[in-house]
Amino acid sequence: MTSINQSFIKQLRFNEDGLIPAIAQDWLDGAVLMMAWMNQDSLKETIRTNEVHYWSRSRKELWHKGATSGHFQKLKAIRFDCDADVLLLTVQQEGNIACHTGQRSCFFNKVCIEKEQQINTDISGPPLDSCSELYTIIKQRKEFKETGSYTNKLLDGGDNLILKKIGEESAEFVMACKDKNSQDIGNEAADLIFHLQVAIANHDVSWKDVLEILAKRRNAPRRD
């Protein structure tokens, strides 16, 4: 269970109704999942149970996220902003669904900046870190082939082509490091990560599984 000292609650600036906005963010890929309200009681219950509780303004009661849907939010960390009037909850979202509509995130209405007033429903999900977004695109290419796509060419070639490219990119990355060229190192690292992700997608391994393994290793015993 997460051990959090509750003394920080005294530093928070609740509004006139005793509430503070709380943003829930996925602990692995940084996706913004939802926003809801908390009061001191819901915050204390969240810390006590290690599962997120919000305050329902309409029902005037504590709201245990997932109690009805099963989509609980396991608490990983709590942060607050520089003005101490907004919370950021880092959570493990059960079922990978945070929104009551069945979407992963409540933030799926995307405003197209290039065309004013145009709003699209973006079912691909919320913004993620660059690697997670890249993997999402690779998976989409696997499910919906696109003519002329290099990713589809690799996937169609299977392990023989994909692993050959990983070998080539690995060698190029090694040479860039030996040459101590920072720009080339960055470019070759990006190429290598892309081809690794294609291989992972080809074998239907989730990128999130990879992130979870890396996260677990952060707290693993040190190796000699």
CORMOFEN-V143330 format. One record per residue. N is the residue number from 1. RES is the residue in three letters. OMEGA is omega in degrees with one decimal (* if undefined). D_LAST is the distance of its C-alpha to the last C-alpha in Angstrom with 2 decimals. Layout:
((N,RES,OMEGA,D_LAST) (N,RES,OMEGA,D_LAST))
This chain:
((1,MET,178.5,28.72) (2,THR,179.0,28.35) (3,SER,-176.9,28.93) (4,ILE,175.7,31.13) (5,ASN,-174.8,33.26) (6,GLN,-176.9,36.80) (7,SER,-179.1,38.02) (8,PHE,-177.6,37.49) (9,ILE,179.5,40.49) (10,LYS,-179.0,42.80) (11,GLN,-174.0,41.77) (12,LEU,179.4,42.79) (13,ARG,176.5,46.17) (14,PHE,-179.3,47.87) (15,ASN,-175.3,51.11) (16,GLU,177.0,54.57) (17,ASP,179.8,54.04) (18,GLY,-176.6,50.85) (19,LEU,176.7,48.71) (20,ILE,178.4,45.80) (21,PRO,-179.7,44.74) (22,ALA,178.4,41.36) (23,ILE,178.8,39.68) (24,ALA,-176.5,37.32) (25,GLN,178.9,34.57) (26,ASP,-173.0,32.25) (27,TRP,-176.8,28.69) (28,LEU,-173.3,27.24) (29,ASP,174.5,29.66) (30,GLY,-179.3,31.60) (31,ALA,174.1,34.93) (32,VAL,-171.5,37.62) (33,LEU,-175.9,39.00) (34,MET,172.6,41.84) (35,MET,176.0,43.45) (36,ALA,-177.0,45.12) (37,TRP,175.2,46.23) (38,MET,167.2,44.79) (39,ASN,-176.1,46.34) (40,GLN,-178.8,44.91) (41,ASP,-179.5,45.42) (42,SER,178.9,43.68) (43,LEU,178.5,40.76) (44,LYS,179.8,40.45) (45,GLU,176.3,40.76) (46,THR,-179.7,38.05) (47,ILE,-178.2,35.64) (48,ARG,-174.0,36.85) (49,THR,-175.6,36.53) (50,ASN,173.2,33.65) (51,GLU,-170.3,36.15) (52,VAL,172.6,38.15) (53,HIS,176.6,41.76) (54,TYR,174.2,44.21) (55,TRP,178.4,47.78) (56,SER,-179.7,50.58) (57,ARG,-178.6,53.29) (58,SER,-178.0,55.80) (59,ARG,-179.8,55.36) (60,LYS,179.8,54.61) (61,GLU,176.1,51.84) (62,LEU,-178.3,48.10) (63,TRP,178.5,46.75) (64,HIS,-177.0,43.76) (65,LYS,177.6,42.37) (66,GLY,-177.4,42.34) (67,ALA,179.1,44.50) (68,THR,-174.1,47.11) (69,SER,-173.7,45.27) (70,GLY,-178.6,42.03) (71,HIS,-178.7,40.15) (72,PHE,174.5,38.29) (73,GLN,177.8,35.99) (74,LYS,-176.5,32.83) (75,LEU,176.0,31.97) (76,LYS,-178.7,28.59) (77,ALA,175.7,29.56) (78,ILE,173.5,32.71) (79,ARG,171.5,33.59) (80,PHE,-172.0,36.97) (81,ASP,-174.1,38.56) (82,CYS,178.3,39.76) (83,ASP,178.6,43.14) (84,ALA,-179.9,41.68) (85,ASP,174.6,44.12) (86,VAL,177.5,41.95) (87,LEU,171.5,38.97) (88,LEU,-179.9,36.19) (89,LEU,174.0,34.73) (90,THR,-170.5,31.55) (91,VAL,167.3,32.10) (92,GLN,-175.3,31.18) (93,GLN,178.9,34.57) (94,GLU,179.8,35.52) (95,GLY,179.7,37.51) (96,ASN,178.7,36.69) (97,ILE,178.7,40.18) (98,ALA,-173.4,40.98) (99,CYS,179.3,44.59) (100,HIS,178.2,47.61) (101,THR,-177.2,48.84) (102,GLY,177.3,46.03) (103,GLN,178.1,44.20) (104,ARG,-177.3,40.53) (105,SER,174.9,41.51) (106,CYS,-173.9,44.78) (107,PHE,-179.5,44.68) (108,PHE,173.7,46.07) (109,ASN,-172.3,49.23) (110,LYS,176.6,48.48) (111,VAL,177.7,50.84) (112,CYS,-174.8,51.40) (113,ILE,-177.4,51.47) (114,GLU,-179.0,53.32) (115,LYS,-173.8,56.17) (116,GLU,175.7,57.24) (117,GLN,180.0,57.83) (118,GLN,-178.0,56.32) (119,ILE,178.9,53.97) (120,ASN,171.8,52.16) (121,THR,-175.8,50.34) (122,ASP,-175.7,46.89) (123,ILE,179.2,45.76) (124,SER,176.0,42.59) (125,GLY,-176.9,41.06) (126,PRO,176.2,39.89) (127,PRO,-179.8,38.09) (128,LEU,170.2,34.37) (129,ASP,-171.3,31.56) (130,SER,-179.0,32.25) (131,CYS,180.0,29.85) (132,SER,177.4,31.24) (133,GLU,177.7,34.76) (134,LEU,-179.0,34.20) (135,TYR,177.4,33.07) (136,THR,179.3,36.16) (137,ILE,179.0,38.37) (138,ILE,178.7,36.86) (139,LYS,177.6,37.53) (140,GLN,177.6,41.04) (141,ARG,-179.8,41.66) (142,LYS,-178.1,40.70) (143,GLU,-177.8,43.19) (144,PHE,-175.9,45.88) (145,LYS,179.8,46.11) (146,GLU,-178.1,47.25) (147,THR,178.2,49.35) (148,GLY,-177.9,47.78) (149,SER,176.4,44.31) (150,TYR,178.2,41.50) (151,THR,178.7,39.26) (152,ASN,176.3,41.88) (153,LYS,178.5,42.15) (154,LEU,-178.6,38.46) (155,LEU,178.3,38.74) (156,ASP,179.6,41.91) (157,GLY,177.7,40.23) (158,GLY,-175.7,37.58) (159,ASP,-177.1,34.33) (160,ASN,-178.9,35.89) (161,LEU,-175.7,36.59) (162,ILE,-177.7,33.70) (163,LEU,174.9,30.97) (164,LYS,179.7,32.86) (165,LYS,177.6,32.78) (166,ILE,176.8,29.04) (167,GLY,-180.0,28.59) (168,GLU,-177.8,31.00) (169,GLU,177.8,29.52) (170,SER,179.3,25.97) (171,ALA,179.8,27.42) (172,GLU,177.5,29.39) (173,PHE,178.9,26.44) (174,VAL,-179.3,24.54) (175,MET,177.8,27.72) (176,ALA,177.8,28.23) (177,CYS,179.6,24.84) (178,LYS,179.3,25.72) (179,ASP,178.2,29.10) (180,LYS,177.5,27.60) (181,ASN,-173.2,30.34) (182,SER,-178.5,29.35) (183,GLN,179.1,32.18) (184,ASP,178.7,31.49) (185,ILE,179.1,27.77) (186,GLY,-179.7,28.88) (187,ASN,-178.4,31.56) (188,GLU,176.5,29.50) (189,ALA,178.4,26.71) (190,ALA,178.7,29.53) (191,ASP,-178.3,30.98) (192,LEU,179.3,27.76) (193,ILE,178.7,27.18) (194,PHE,-177.0,30.85) (195,HIS,173.8,30.75) (196,LEU,-179.9,27.59) (197,GLN,176.4,29.51) (198,VAL,178.5,32.56) (199,ALA,179.1,30.64) (200,ILE,179.3,29.30) (201,ALA,-179.8,32.87) (202,ASN,179.5,34.31) (203,HIS,175.3,32.44) (204,ASP,173.1,33.38) (205,VAL,-178.2,29.90) (206,SER,175.3,30.09) (207,TRP,178.6,28.33) (208,LYS,176.0,28.02) (209,ASP,178.5,25.94) (210,VAL,179.8,23.46) (211,LEU,179.1,23.52) (212,GLU,177.9,23.01) (213,ILE,178.2,19.84) (214,LEU,-179.7,18.50) (215,ALA,179.2,19.77) (216,LYS,-178.1,18.07) (217,ARG,178.9,14.63) (218,ARG,-177.2,15.33) (219,ASN,-179.9,15.07) (220,ALA,177.0,12.39) (221,PRO,179.4,9.64) (222,ARG,178.2,6.59) (223,ARG,179.7,3.78) (224,ASP,*,0.00))
